[in-house]
Amino acid sequence: MAEIPAPPETWADLPFFTTHWPALRTRLATAPAWQPADPFRALRLTSRAATRVVILGQDPYPTPGRATGLAFSFPRDARPRHSLKNILTELAADIGQTKADGDLTPWADQGVLLLNTALTVPLDQANGHKGWGWEPLITQILTALAADGSKAFLLWGAPAQALCVRLPRDGHLFLHSPHPSPLSAHRGFFGSRPFSTTNRWLIAQGQPPIDWAA
């Protein structure tokens, strides 16, 4: 396995990087093949100060070459499938615009933190690194962001909602819906209009809206 990139400076003061990361880094260095190559890409693209919206995924895609380090995002040259296909279907229905591809990097560049609850996954083994030690980092990130000021939290599915149950509600936007996976999207994700709702809230906060079609 190639050398694991260091965590980005804007997040490196979280206690996780002193208390948990050294042991997890050692474990990853000797583990069978996993992805993405940069587990911290979401944090690298969206600094703590720049984060305005949080979208929580689960673990990265286990299909070789598909995980990008951003929750739900596909490589630009890959046709969107599964949860991402449903997300883009709801996007078009919600705002009347179509995103040209499944690369969500432009969202990250606008302050949308696309955070998975585990930042690595073994190839072809979904949830294979669940319980390895990423959980304290995700909890610390969410707690820090909630303390920093008003944020929009888009929580799709019970696991994402459970992670945020202890966060303060005052001043924040919390949007709960079923997960966009093919198994659950029809139970209330479709029609939930998260993108237009988030933009209306951002505008009310005096912030520019997200260009979700970018």
Backbone as CSV, one residue per row, in Angstrom:
resi,resn,N_x,N_y,N_z,CA_x,CA_y,CA_z,C_x,C_y,C_z
1,MET,0.841,-1.189,0.000,0.000,0.000,0.000,0.880,1.244,0.000
2,ALA,0.518,2.227,-0.807,1.266,3.480,-0.857,1.148,4.218,0.473
3,GLU,2.046,5.145,0.687,2.023,5.936,1.916,0.698,6.666,2.053
4,ILE,0.129,6.653,3.231,-1.165,7.274,3.482,-0.960,8.777,3.660
5,PRO,-1.693,9.602,2.914,-1.524,11.050,3.052,-1.813,11.517,4.471
6,ALA,-1.121,12.546,4.892,-1.349,13.119,6.214,-2.695,13.838,6.244
7,PRO,-3.303,13.951,7.414,-4.567,14.690,7.505,-4.351,16.161,7.193
8,PRO,-5.361,16.825,6.642,-5.221,18.245,6.317,-5.114,19.098,7.577
9,GLU,-4.343,20.166,7.480,-4.033,20.982,8.645,-5.277,21.577,9.294
10,THR,-6.307,21.901,8.507,-7.471,22.577,9.075,-8.284,21.670,9.993
11,TRP,-8.039,20.360,9.935,-8.741,19.427,10.813,-7.794,18.724,11.781
12,ALA,-6.504,18.938,11.652,-5.519,18.122,12.362,-5.486,18.349,13.871
13,ASP,-6.182,19.394,14.365,-6.181,19.624,15.808,-7.240,18.811,16.535
14,LEU,-8.049,18.039,15.817,-9.024,17.190,16.484,-8.300,16.118,17.298
15,PRO,-8.797,15.770,18.478,-8.100,14.800,19.335,-7.847,13.451,18.675
16,PHE,-8.710,13.052,17.754,-8.561,11.771,17.063,-7.151,11.573,16.526
17,PHE,-6.569,12.615,15.986,-5.287,12.470,15.298,-4.126,12.228,16.270
18,THR,-4.356,12.464,17.544,-3.381,12.110,18.566,-3.720,10.784,19.229
19,THR,-4.998,10.568,19.501,-5.388,9.424,20.323,-5.659,8.142,19.529
20,HIS,-6.164,8.262,18.299,-6.602,7.090,17.543,-5.852,6.870,16.221
21,TRP,-5.469,7.947,15.562,-4.933,7.829,14.217,-3.633,7.036,14.138
22,PRO,-2.672,7.184,15.049,-1.425,6.406,14.897,-1.670,4.902,14.808
23,ALA,-2.530,4.360,15.655,-2.792,2.922,15.624,-3.565,2.530,14.371
24,LEU,-4.533,3.344,13.973,-5.302,3.029,12.775,-4.431,3.116,11.526
25,ARG,-3.560,4.108,11.468,-2.648,4.237,10.328,-1.751,3.011,10.208
26,THR,-1.245,2.513,11.326,-0.409,1.314,11.307,-1.202,0.106,10.826
27,ARG,-2.424,-0.005,11.278,-3.266,-1.130,10.865,-3.558,-1.072,9.369
28,LEU,-3.856,0.113,8.855,-4.127,0.261,7.424,-2.881,-0.050,6.595
29,ALA,-1.713,0.322,7.114,-0.473,0.128,6.354,-0.175,-1.338,6.101
30,THR,-0.706,-2.224,6.932,-0.440,-3.651,6.776,-1.678,-4.438,6.341
31,ALA,-2.770,-3.735,6.067,-4.026,-4.395,5.700,-4.034,-4.758,4.220
32,PRO,-4.845,-5.746,3.839,-5.038,-6.032,2.410,-5.582,-4.799,1.681
33,ALA,-5.545,-4.843,0.364,-5.850,-3.680,-0.467,-7.177,-3.028,-0.087
34,TRP,-7.156,-1.687,0.006,-8.337,-0.921,0.352,-8.320,0.386,-0.430
35,GLN,-9.389,1.109,-0.370,-9.526,2.401,-1.051,-10.422,3.305,-0.197
36,PRO,-10.422,4.626,-0.496,-9.675,5.378,-1.504,-8.232,5.621,-1.085
37,ALA,-7.408,6.000,-2.028,-5.994,6.222,-1.742,-5.796,7.355,-0.739
38,ASP,-6.667,8.374,-0.800,-6.606,9.479,0.157,-7.873,9.453,1.007
39,PRO,-7.837,8.826,2.183,-9.034,8.764,3.025,-9.542,10.132,3.457
40,PHE,-8.653,11.121,3.456,-9.009,12.445,3.957,-9.370,13.429,2.846
41,ARG,-9.695,12.930,1.678,-9.949,13.845,0.563,-11.116,14.790,0.861
42,ALA,-12.184,14.298,1.461,-13.322,15.173,1.773,-12.889,16.306,2.691
43,LEU,-12.064,15.993,3.688,-11.585,17.015,4.615,-10.589,17.952,3.942
44,ARG,-9.868,17.431,2.960,-8.887,18.249,2.249,-9.590,19.267,1.341
45,LEU,-10.679,18.843,0.707,-11.389,19.728,-0.223,-12.269,20.735,0.501
46,THR,-12.805,20.342,1.653,-13.736,21.203,2.375,-13.186,21.429,3.770
47,SER,-12.576,22.565,3.985,-11.966,22.865,5.279,-13.053,23.044,6.337
48,ARG,-12.638,22.988,7.567,-13.596,23.192,8.662,-14.257,24.565,8.546
49,ALA,-13.477,25.588,8.280,-14.023,26.948,8.203,-14.963,27.118,7.015
50,ALA,-14.732,26.360,5.950,-15.534,26.516,4.737,-16.810,25.682,4.749
51,THR,-16.937,24.740,5.669,-18.076,23.824,5.659,-19.369,24.563,5.995
52,ARG,-20.350,24.414,5.091,-21.671,25.006,5.306,-22.772,23.954,5.354
53,VAL,-22.532,22.844,4.652,-23.512,21.763,4.543,-22.772,20.454,4.771
54,VAL,-23.406,19.523,5.483,-22.828,18.201,5.715,-23.775,17.159,5.131
55,ILE,-23.234,16.292,4.275,-23.967,15.125,3.786,-23.208,13.897,4.263
56,LEU,-23.890,13.045,5.015,-23.263,11.864,5.600,-23.580,10.614,4.787
57,GLY,-22.532,9.934,4.345,-22.683,8.632,3.729,-22.303,7.541,4.723
58,GLN,-22.103,6.324,4.230,-21.684,5.232,5.100,-20.212,4.933,4.815
59,ASP,-19.887,3.795,4.196,-18.480,3.585,3.864,-18.276,3.828,2.376
60,PRO,-17.038,3.996,1.936,-16.786,4.230,0.513,-17.249,3.039,-0.327
61,TYR,-17.421,3.276,-1.635,-17.783,2.191,-2.543,-16.677,1.135,-2.538
62,PRO,-17.029,-0.141,-2.388,-15.996,-1.185,-2.380,-15.555,-1.631,-3.770
63,THR,-16.311,-1.268,-4.816,-15.935,-1.643,-6.176,-14.579,-1.028,-6.522
64,PRO,-13.610,-1.800,-6.964,-12.285,-1.245,-7.261,-12.352,-0.055,-8.214
65,GLY,-11.656,1.018,-7.847,-11.562,2.200,-8.678,-12.712,3.169,-8.559
66,ARG,-13.739,2.848,-7.770,-14.915,3.726,-7.718,-14.866,4.723,-6.575
67,ALA,-14.266,4.374,-5.446,-14.255,5.278,-4.288,-13.392,6.499,-4.575
68,THR,-13.945,7.672,-4.327,-13.245,8.920,-4.615,-12.825,9.675,-3.364
69,GLY,-13.241,9.208,-2.187,-12.989,9.947,-0.964,-14.091,10.921,-0.611
70,LEU,-15.109,11.030,-1.464,-16.267,11.890,-1.203,-17.512,11.018,-1.133
71,ALA,-18.306,11.168,-0.106,-19.502,10.350,0.062,-20.403,10.458,-1.168
72,PHE,-20.828,9.324,-1.676,-21.764,9.171,-2.788,-21.183,9.515,-4.155
73,SER,-20.044,10.189,-4.228,-19.504,10.655,-5.498,-18.933,9.500,-6.320
74,PHE,-19.064,9.597,-7.640,-18.468,8.672,-8.600,-17.312,9.363,-9.309
75,PRO,-16.391,8.594,-9.873,-15.417,9.204,-10.789,-16.142,9.872,-11.952
76,ARG,-15.552,10.907,-12.480,-16.222,11.696,-13.521,-16.578,10.860,-14.756
77,ASP,-15.766,9.846,-15.051,-15.997,9.067,-16.272,-16.883,7.837,-16.038
78,ALA,-17.456,7.708,-14.843,-18.294,6.544,-14.535,-19.767,6.945,-14.508
79,ARG,-20.615,6.115,-15.087,-22.045,6.408,-15.113,-22.635,6.241,-13.719
80,PRO,-23.339,7.253,-13.203,-23.908,7.143,-11.848,-24.871,5.972,-11.728
81,ARG,-24.740,5.248,-10.623,-25.606,4.103,-10.351,-26.022,4.117,-8.885
82,HIS,-26.941,3.218,-8.549,-27.322,2.952,-7.168,-27.767,4.235,-6.461
83,SER,-27.235,4.494,-5.262,-27.683,5.651,-4.480,-27.455,6.960,-5.216
84,LEU,-26.312,7.091,-5.886,-26.025,8.343,-6.578,-27.029,8.603,-7.692
85,LYS,-27.407,7.580,-8.413,-28.414,7.751,-9.461,-29.709,8.302,-8.874
86,ASN,-30.105,7.796,-7.710,-31.327,8.277,-7.070,-31.162,9.698,-6.535
87,ILE,-29.978,10.017,-6.031,-29.717,11.388,-5.583,-29.871,12.366,-6.742
88,LEU,-29.312,12.022,-7.887,-29.389,12.921,-9.039,-30.801,12.972,-9.621
89,THR,-31.549,11.885,-9.490,-32.958,11.904,-9.903,-33.753,12.874,-9.038
90,GLU,-33.542,12.815,-7.727,-34.229,13.739,-6.818,-33.762,15.169,-7.048
91,LEU,-32.493,15.362,-7.348,-31.971,16.697,-7.646,-32.711,17.314,-8.816
92,ALA,-32.855,16.554,-9.897,-33.542,17.081,-11.080,-35.001,17.395,-10.779
93,ALA,-35.665,16.519,-10.015,-37.062,16.761,-9.674,-37.215,17.960,-8.747
94,ASP,-36.235,18.159,-7.878,-36.301,19.208,-6.865,-36.031,20.581,-7.451
95,ILE,-34.934,20.732,-8.178,-34.533,22.072,-8.633,-34.713,22.277,-10.129
96,GLY,-35.127,21.227,-10.844,-35.361,21.373,-12.277,-34.105,21.493,-13.098
97,GLN,-32.976,21.064,-12.549,-31.711,21.092,-13.263,-31.076,19.713,-13.212
98,THR,-30.324,19.387,-14.248,-29.675,18.085,-14.334,-28.174,18.250,-14.173
99,LYS,-27.601,17.444,-13.299,-26.140,17.438,-13.165,-25.556,16.540,-14.240
100,ALA,-24.508,17.000,-14.900,-24.003,16.307,-16.082,-23.294,15.009,-15.762
101,ASP,-22.774,14.850,-14.550,-22.017,13.645,-14.210,-22.160,13.375,-12.720
102,GLY,-21.515,12.306,-12.264,-21.621,11.920,-10.869,-20.467,12.372,-10.004
103,ASP,-19.614,13.244,-10.510,-18.488,13.772,-9.738,-18.997,14.907,-8.856
104,LEU,-18.989,14.716,-7.551,-19.526,15.714,-6.628,-18.461,16.666,-6.091
105,THR,-17.278,16.652,-6.704,-16.228,17.578,-6.281,-16.691,19.032,-6.276
106,PRO,-17.482,19.493,-7.275,-17.938,20.881,-7.227,-18.777,21.203,-5.991
107,TRP,-19.489,20.229,-5.462,-20.220,20.466,-4.216,-19.237,20.694,-3.071
108,ALA,-18.213,19.834,-2.997,-17.205,19.980,-1.946,-16.523,21.341,-2.023
109,ASP,-16.267,21.811,-3.231,-15.600,23.102,-3.418,-16.459,24.274,-2.947
110,GLN,-17.776,24.043,-2.822,-18.697,25.101,-2.385,-19.040,25.014,-0.893
111,GLY,-18.376,24.106,-0.174,-18.619,24.024,1.259,-19.523,22.902,1.687
112,VAL,-19.738,21.905,0.813,-20.523,20.727,1.184,-19.550,19.625,1.579
113,LEU,-19.529,19.284,2.865,-18.643,18.226,3.350,-19.308,16.879,3.089
114,LEU,-18.740,16.122,2.171,-19.278,14.819,1.760,-18.540,13.742,2.544
115,LEU,-19.056,13.457,3.722,-18.332,12.684,4.732,-18.921,11.286,4.882
116,ASN,-18.080,10.280,4.729,-18.493,8.917,5.034,-18.250,8.620,6.506
117,THR,-18.989,7.651,7.055,-18.815,7.300,8.463,-17.628,6.368,8.685
118,ALA,-17.139,5.735,7.637,-15.828,5.078,7.622,-15.103,5.630,6.412
119,LEU,-13.834,5.928,6.542,-13.126,6.614,5.454,-12.350,5.665,4.551
120,THR,-12.350,4.377,4.869,-11.704,3.393,4.007,-12.580,2.147,3.931
121,VAL,-12.329,1.338,2.909,-13.057,0.084,2.730,-12.148,-0.900,2.002
122,PRO,-12.149,-2.184,2.375,-11.394,-3.165,1.597,-12.045,-3.337,0.223
123,LEU,-11.240,-3.664,-0.763,-11.790,-3.896,-2.094,-12.802,-5.028,-2.036
124,ASP,-13.969,-4.777,-2.634,-15.025,-5.780,-2.770,-15.582,-6.277,-1.445
125,GLN,-15.479,-5.481,-0.387,-15.996,-5.916,0.913,-16.669,-4.735,1.613
126,ALA,-17.932,-4.521,1.308,-18.660,-3.405,1.911,-18.629,-3.494,3.429
127,ASN,-18.454,-2.345,4.067,-18.414,-2.235,5.529,-17.252,-3.003,6.161
128,GLY,-16.249,-3.344,5.366,-15.142,-4.141,5.875,-14.280,-3.435,6.901
129,HIS,-14.299,-2.101,6.933,-13.532,-1.369,7.940,-14.438,-0.716,8.975
130,LYS,-15.698,-1.115,9.010,-16.581,-0.637,10.064,-16.073,-1.157,11.402
131,GLY,-15.962,-0.273,12.374,-15.440,-0.661,13.676,-13.928,-0.634,13.794
132,TRP,-13.232,-0.203,12.761,-11.769,-0.151,12.805,-11.251,1.060,13.579
133,GLY,-12.081,2.047,13.792,-11.629,3.204,14.562,-11.889,4.548,13.930
134,TRP,-12.610,4.586,12.802,-12.944,5.864,12.183,-14.044,6.600,12.950
135,GLU,-14.838,5.863,13.701,-16.030,6.453,14.327,-15.719,7.648,15.235
136,PRO,-14.673,7.598,16.070,-14.381,8.781,16.895,-14.095,10.030,16.065
137,LEU,-13.433,9.872,14.923,-13.156,11.027,14.075,-14.452,11.634,13.564
138,ILE,-15.369,10.815,13.078,-16.615,11.343,12.530,-17.397,12.069,13.618
139,THR,-17.459,11.493,14.816,-18.154,12.141,15.925,-17.517,13.479,16.262
140,GLN,-16.188,13.526,16.276,-15.510,14.779,16.593,-15.729,15.832,15.513
141,ILE,-15.735,15.423,14.262,-15.989,16.370,13.173,-17.378,16.971,13.310
142,LEU,-18.387,16.134,13.504,-19.754,16.617,13.600,-19.939,17.533,14.803
143,THR,-19.345,17.154,15.931,-19.455,17.975,17.132,-18.786,19.326,16.938
144,ALA,-17.604,19.315,16.314,-16.884,20.571,16.072,-17.663,21.486,15.139
145,LEU,-18.222,20.914,14.077,-18.959,21.739,13.125,-20.201,22.349,13.758
146,ALA,-20.905,21.557,14.557,-22.099,22.080,15.210,-21.766,23.215,16.167
147,ALA,-20.565,23.164,16.765,-20.142,24.212,17.687,-19.652,25.461,16.961
148,ASP,-19.280,25.304,15.701,-18.701,26.420,14.948,-19.729,27.451,14.506
149,GLY,-20.987,27.084,14.415,-22.008,27.991,13.904,-22.985,27.241,13.017
150,SER,-23.900,27.958,12.420,-25.017,27.361,11.701,-24.557,26.480,10.548
151,LYS,-25.075,25.261,10.506,-24.775,24.303,9.441,-26.064,23.613,9.022
152,ALA,-26.094,23.143,7.781,-27.185,22.295,7.292,-26.688,20.858,7.284
153,PHE,-27.416,19.979,7.955,-27.065,18.568,8.019,-28.110,17.773,7.241
154,LEU,-27.680,17.156,6.134,-28.562,16.319,5.322,-28.312,14.874,5.727
155,LEU,-29.253,14.301,6.445,-29.073,12.994,7.080,-29.983,11.985,6.401
156,TRP,-29.379,11.182,5.544,-30.122,10.227,4.728,-29.935,8.826,5.299
157,GLY,-30.954,8.331,5.960,-30.889,6.993,6.523,-30.634,7.003,8.017
158,ALA,-31.040,5.918,8.675,-30.957,5.824,10.129,-29.533,5.936,10.673
159,PRO,-28.503,5.311,10.052,-27.155,5.448,10.617,-26.672,6.897,10.685
160,ALA,-26.905,7.671,9.631,-26.509,9.083,9.632,-27.277,9.857,10.693
161,GLN,-28.558,9.568,10.813,-29.376,10.269,11.799,-28.937,9.937,13.217
162,ALA,-28.573,8.678,13.456,-28.138,8.276,14.796,-26.842,8.981,15.198
163,LEU,-25.951,9.208,14.248,-24.682,9.864,14.555,-24.881,11.312,15.006
164,CYS,-25.978,11.907,14.615,-26.197,13.326,14.901,-27.240,13.566,15.986
165,VAL,-27.691,12.511,16.627,-28.808,12.659,17.566,-28.447,13.545,18.755
166,ARG,-27.168,13.607,19.122,-26.764,14.404,20.284,-26.333,15.824,19.921
167,LEU,-26.350,16.158,18.652,-25.929,17.504,18.266,-26.999,18.530,18.644
168,PRO,-26.581,19.734,19.032,-27.565,20.778,19.325,-28.343,21.159,18.067
169,ARG,-29.604,21.476,18.228,-30.460,21.808,17.090,-30.540,23.312,16.822
170,ASP,-30.358,24.118,17.828,-30.537,25.557,17.668,-29.574,26.121,16.630
171,GLY,-30.126,26.842,15.672,-29.330,27.517,14.660,-28.953,26.677,13.472
172,HIS,-29.252,25.379,13.510,-28.883,24.481,12.427,-30.124,24.006,11.666
173,LEU,-29.887,23.494,10.479,-30.929,22.835,9.700,-30.632,21.341,9.681
174,PHE,-31.583,20.541,10.106,-31.469,19.083,10.040,-32.565,18.552,9.134
175,LEU,-32.168,17.899,8.051,-33.119,17.289,7.127,-32.972,15.778,7.207
176,HIS,-34.018,15.102,7.650,-34.023,13.649,7.795,-34.858,13.036,6.686
177,SER,-34.356,11.978,6.092,-35.140,11.215,5.127,-34.565,9.802,5.046
178,PRO,-35.283,8.870,4.420,-34.686,7.558,4.166,-33.437,7.684,3.292
179,HIS,-32.625,6.649,3.325,-31.408,6.603,2.519,-31.780,6.537,1.030
180,PRO,-30.963,7.122,0.157,-31.271,7.102,-1.282,-30.949,5.796,-1.990
181,SER,-30.643,4.747,-1.274,-30.338,3.480,-1.937,-31.569,2.948,-2.662
182,PRO,-31.380,2.090,-3.660,-32.535,1.518,-4.369,-33.500,0.785,-3.453
183,LEU,-33.041,0.334,-2.296,-33.909,-0.395,-1.369,-34.838,0.515,-0.585
184,SER,-34.474,1.792,-0.440,-35.242,2.655,0.458,-35.643,4.008,-0.122
185,ALA,-35.131,4.386,-1.282,-35.392,5.727,-1.809,-36.878,6.005,-1.976
186,HIS,-37.656,4.969,-2.326,-39.084,5.166,-2.559,-39.877,5.301,-1.265
187,ARG,-39.223,5.152,-0.125,-39.912,5.269,1.160,-39.921,6.695,1.700
188,GLY,-39.470,7.638,0.909,-39.510,9.024,1.352,-38.326,9.875,0.968
189,PHE,-37.271,9.262,0.407,-36.190,10.107,-0.107,-36.672,10.859,-1.332
190,PHE,-37.293,10.141,-2.264,-37.876,10.825,-3.417,-38.998,11.745,-2.927
191,GLY,-38.928,12.974,-3.347,-39.917,13.959,-2.926,-39.531,14.736,-1.685
192,SER,-38.371,14.447,-1.093,-37.970,15.135,0.136,-37.409,16.531,-0.124
193,ARG,-37.031,16.823,-1.345,-36.569,18.150,-1.783,-35.456,18.722,-0.893
194,PRO,-34.392,17.962,-0.662,-33.333,18.458,0.233,-32.516,19.604,-0.351
195,PHE,-32.398,19.648,-1.663,-31.503,20.627,-2.282,-32.112,22.033,-2.271
196,SER,-33.369,22.141,-2.660,-34.017,23.458,-2.619,-34.230,23.914,-1.181
197,THR,-34.545,22.988,-0.280,-34.738,23.358,1.127,-33.446,23.890,1.729
198,THR,-32.338,23.214,1.430,-31.039,23.684,1.932,-30.711,25.064,1.383
199,ASN,-30.953,25.284,0.102,-30.624,26.587,-0.479,-31.484,27.708,0.100
200,ARG,-32.759,27.435,0.331,-33.597,28.464,0.961,-33.077,28.806,2.353
201,TRP,-32.649,27.791,3.087,-32.114,28.035,4.425,-30.807,28.823,4.361
202,LEU,-29.917,28.456,3.440,-28.654,29.183,3.303,-28.903,30.655,2.984
203,ILE,-29.814,30.912,2.074,-30.129,32.300,1.702,-30.665,33.058,2.908
204,ALA,-31.517,32.394,3.706,-32.054,33.034,4.913,-30.959,33.344,5.922
205,GLN,-29.857,32.578,5.861,-28.705,32.824,6.733,-27.767,33.884,6.179
206,GLY,-28.105,34.418,5.020,-27.246,35.407,4.385,-26.082,34.808,3.630
207,GLN,-26.197,33.525,3.270,-25.132,32.836,2.548,-25.560,32.553,1.114
208,PRO,-24.604,32.431,0.197,-24.965,32.074,-1.176,-25.466,30.636,-1.227
209,PRO,-26.377,30.342,-2.154,-26.862,28.971,-2.304,-25.803,28.080,-2.944
210,ILE,-26.004,26.776,-2.838,-25.144,25.810,-3.501,-25.620,25.650,-4.943
211,ASP,-24.685,25.654,-5.878,-25.013,25.311,-7.268,-24.943,23.791,-7.377
212,TRP,-26.084,23.148,-7.136,-26.119,21.689,-7.104,-25.928,21.059,-8.478
213,ALA,-26.144,21.808,-9.534,-25.979,21.274,-10.885,-24.547,21.383,-11.385
214,ALA,-23.667,21.971,-10.580,-22.264,22.155,-11.004,-21.553,20.810,-11.155
